[in-house]
């Protein structure tokens, strides 16, 4: 059932991706804001309570609905529920169009358009970025988006689905990631300020949530790319910059496609980022998706035969 749910969710997301400001994501934002306003008192135990209610609560609800559907309507209804939640949490098309626009602009030689698209996507000032820096940032941001929107969701969904919790893993992972981004957003005069303990808790919880998925993604990139280079780059990155999940993913990417990335400072290998590496990264991501689907298909087949 996990394989079919992910397959249909991916196909649906490719055919009709969720747009910016869609009702599902707006509801998650409103939910987190309400929890933070209600429970953030500046104390550590209240911060953990807020995180658990905001993140674990929806996951528990998703698991409860999953089992209610299994018991009342059967596994087909539960599979449809899982597909709907995966469709809401997966996000290939939520970032891939930015990547495509920047890549096409670079291939056409229009660096000004590429800078403006990059600035719009990452919300930075890209007016003075040289071509290689544009490519580097596009690769880094795209790979991290692919990890957080796709492979991390796969990992947590598969893990908790194997434990009988249905789509709870996908929900918990994505809301935890959004909670982390919400806690670290730039402060605005009109926004509700967050206490330092809650920011620390959001960072700690997200690091713990992403530790295993980041290494699974890195291992997947190593398998479908240059294995020895990816593993060597990963090892050197962790030796110099421990406790950095993003660094693990980017280091494995750099080794897999032989490119130098920003979080790899001090690691001597890799070519300077060039437009050709964008195509290599696309191939790396899609081969990893195929590897995941084959793996899940084999697991599903093993369960049926067992």
C-alpha positions in Angstrom: 0.0 0.0 0.0 2.9 2.4 0.7 4.3 1.9 -2.8 0.9 2.6 -4.5 0.2 5.6 -2.3 3.5 7.2 -3.1 3.2 6.4 -6.8 -0.2 7.9 -7.2 0.8 10.9 -5.1 3.8 11.6 -7.3 1.8 11.2 -10.4 -0.9 13.5 -9.1 1.6 16.0 -8.0 3.3 16.0 -11.4 -0.1 16.5 -13.2 -1.6 19.1 -10.8 0.8 20.5 -8.3 -0.4 22.5 -5.3 0.1 26.2 -5.9 1.5 28.9 -3.7 -0.9 29.8 -0.9 -3.0 26.6 -1.3 -5.6 25.9 1.5 -3.6 23.0 3.0 -0.4 24.9 3.5 -2.3 28.0 4.7 -4.1 25.8 7.3 -0.7 24.5 8.6 0.6 28.1 8.9 -2.5 29.2 10.7 -2.3 26.2 13.0 1.3 26.8 14.0 0.8 30.5 14.5 -2.2 29.8 16.8 -0.2 27.2 18.8 2.8 29.6 19.2 0.6 32.5 20.2 -1.2 30.3 22.8 1.7 28.4 24.3 5.0 30.3 23.8 5.6 31.7 27.3 9.4 31.7 27.1 9.7 28.6 29.2 11.4 25.5 27.9 8.7 23.0 29.0 6.0 25.2 27.4 8.1 25.3 24.2 8.3 21.5 24.0 4.5 21.4 24.7 3.9 23.8 21.8 6.1 21.8 19.5 4.5 18.5 20.4 1.0 19.9 19.9 1.9 21.7 16.7 3.8 18.8 15.1 2.9 15.5 16.8 -0.7 16.3 17.2 -1.5 16.4 13.4 0.5 13.3 12.9 -1.5 11.4 15.6 -4.7 12.6 14.0 -3.5 11.4 10.6 -2.7 7.9 12.1 -6.1 7.8 13.9 -8.0 8.6 10.7 -5.9 6.0 8.8 -6.9 3.2 11.2 -10.5 4.4 11.4 -10.7 4.1 7.6 -9.0 0.6 7.7 -11.5 -0.7 10.3 -14.6 0.9 8.8 -14.1 1.1 5.0 -11.1 -1.1 4.3 -7.5 -0.6 3.1 -8.5 1.0 -0.2 -10.0 4.0 1.7 -6.9 4.2 3.9 -4.7 4.1 0.8 -6.7 7.1 -0.7 -6.2 8.9 2.6 -2.5 8.2 2.5 -2.3 9.4 -1.1 -4.1 12.6 -0.3 -1.7 13.4 2.6 1.4 12.5 0.5 0.1 14.7 -2.2 -0.1 17.6 0.3 3.4 16.9 1.8 5.4 16.0 -1.3 6.5 19.0 -3.4 8.5 18.3 -6.5 6.7 20.8 -8.6 6.7 23.4 -5.8 10.3 24.1 -6.5 11.2 22.5 -9.8 9.7 25.3 -11.9 12.1 27.8 -10.2 15.0 25.5 -11.1 13.9 25.1 -14.7 13.5 28.8 -15.2 17.0 29.6 -13.9 18.6 26.7 -15.8 16.9 27.8 -19.1 18.0 31.4 -18.5 21.6 30.3 -17.9 21.7 28.0 -21.0 20.3 31.0 -23.1 23.1 33.2 -21.7 20.7 35.5 -19.9 22.4 35.9 -16.6 20.4 38.9 -15.5 17.2 36.9 -15.8 18.8 34.0 -13.9 19.8 36.4 -11.1 16.3 37.8 -10.9 14.7 34.4 -10.8 17.2 33.2 -8.1 16.6 36.3 -6.0 12.8 35.7 -6.2 13.2 32.1 -5.3 15.6 32.4 -2.4 14.6 35.9 -1.4 18.1 37.3 -1.6 19.9 40.1 -3.5 21.5 38.3 -6.4 22.4 41.4 -8.5 26.1 41.0 -8.1 26.4 37.2 -8.3 28.8 35.8 -10.9 27.6 32.9 -13.1 29.3 30.1 -11.1 27.8 31.5 -7.9 24.3 31.4 -9.4 24.8 27.8 -10.4 26.2 26.8 -7.0 23.2 28.4 -5.2 20.7 26.8 -7.5 22.3 23.4 -7.0 22.4 23.7 -3.2 18.9 25.1 -2.9 17.4 22.6 -5.3 19.0 19.6 -3.7 17.9 20.7 -0.2 14.4 21.3 -1.5 14.4 17.8 -3.1 15.5 16.3 0.2 13.0 18.1 2.4 10.1 17.9 0.0 10.6 14.4 -1.4 13.2 12.1 0.1 12.8 13.1 3.7 9.0 12.6 3.3 9.7 9.2 1.8 11.9 8.1 4.7 9.5 9.1 7.5 6.4 7.9 5.7 8.0 4.5 5.0 9.3 4.2 8.6 6.0 5.0 10.4 3.9 3.2 7.8 5.9 0.0 8.5 5.0 0.5 12.2 1.3 0.7 11.3 0.9 4.5 11.6 0.0 5.1 8.0 0.9 8.6 6.7 1.7 10.1 10.1 5.5 10.2 9.3 5.0 12.4 6.2 2.8 14.8 8.2 5.2 15.0 11.2 8.3 15.5 9.0 6.9 18.3 6.9 5.2 20.2 9.8 8.5 19.9 11.8 10.4 21.4 8.8 7.9 24.2 8.5 8.0 24.8 12.3 11.8 25.1 12.0 11.5 27.6 9.2 8.8 29.6 11.0 10.9 29.8 14.1 13.9 31.1 12.2 12.1 33.5 9.9 13.3 37.1 9.9 11.4 39.1 12.5 8.8 41.6 11.3 7.0 44.3 13.2 3.6 42.8 12.6 4.5 39.2 13.4 4.3 37.5 16.8 7.8 37.4 18.3 9.1 33.9 19.3 11.0 33.3 22.5 14.6 32.1 22.3 13.8 28.8 24.1 11.2 28.0 21.4 13.6 28.8 18.6 16.2 26.5 20.2 13.6 23.7 20.5 12.5 24.1 16.9 16.2 23.8 15.8 16.9 20.8 18.1 13.7 18.9 17.1 14.3 19.5 13.4 17.9 18.3 13.6 16.7 15.1 15.3 13.9 14.6 12.8 16.2 15.1 9.8 19.2 13.2 11.1 18.3 9.8 9.6 16.6 11.1 6.4 19.6 13.3 5.6 21.9 10.3 5.7 19.5 8.1 3.8 19.3 10.8 1.1 23.1 11.1 1.0 23.4 7.3 0.7 20.9 7.3 -2.1 22.9 9.9 -4.0 26.0 7.9 -3.4 24.4 4.8 -4.9 23.1 6.5 -8.0 26.1 8.8 -8.5 29.9 8.4 -8.0 29.8 6.2 -4.9 33.4 6.5 -3.7 33.6 10.3 -4.3 30.2 10.9 -2.6 31.1 8.8 0.5 34.6 10.4 0.7 33.1 13.9 0.5 30.5 13.1 3.0 33.1 11.7 5.4 35.3 14.8 5.1 32.3 17.1 5.6 31.2 15.4 8.8 34.7 15.4 10.1 35.1 19.2 9.7 31.5 20.2 10.3 29.7 17.8 12.5 26.0 18.2 13.5 25.1 19.6 10.0 22.4 17.6 8.2 22.3 19.9 5.3 26.0 19.7 4.9 25.8 15.9 4.7 23.3 16.1 1.8 25.3 18.7 0.0 28.6 16.9 0.5 27.2 13.7 -0.9 25.7 15.7 -3.9 29.1 17.3 -4.5 30.9 14.0 -4.6 28.2 12.3 -6.6 28.4 14.8 -9.5 32.0 16.1 -8.9 31.1 19.8 -8.1 32.3 22.1 -5.4 29.6 23.5 -3.2 29.5 26.2 -0.5 29.1 24.0 2.6 32.1 22.1 1.4 34.7 24.7 2.4 37.9 23.0 3.3 37.2 19.9 1.2 39.7 20.0 -1.7 37.8 18.0 -4.4 35.3 19.0 -7.0 35.0 21.2 -10.1 33.7 24.8 -10.0 29.9 24.9 -10.6 29.0 25.1 -14.2 25.7 24.9 -16.1 26.4 21.3 -17.1 26.2 20.4 -13.4 22.5 21.4 -13.4 21.7 18.6 -15.7 23.8 16.2 -13.7 21.9 17.1 -10.5 18.5 16.6 -12.2 19.6 13.1 -13.3 20.9 12.4 -9.7 17.6 13.4 -8.2 15.4 11.4 -10.6 17.6 8.3 -10.4 17.2 8.5 -6.6 13.4 8.7 -7.0 13.5 5.6 -9.2 15.7 3.8 -6.7 13.2 4.6 -3.9 10.3 3.4 -6.0 12.0 0.1 -6.8 12.9 -0.4 -3.2 9.3 0.2 -2.0 7.9 -2.0 -4.8 10.2 -4.8 -3.6 9.1 -4.4 0.0 5.5 -4.4 -1.0 6.0 -7.5 -3.1 7.8 -9.2 -0.2 4.9 -8.5 2.1 2.4 -9.9 -0.3 4.5 -13.1 -0.8 5.1 -13.4 2.9 
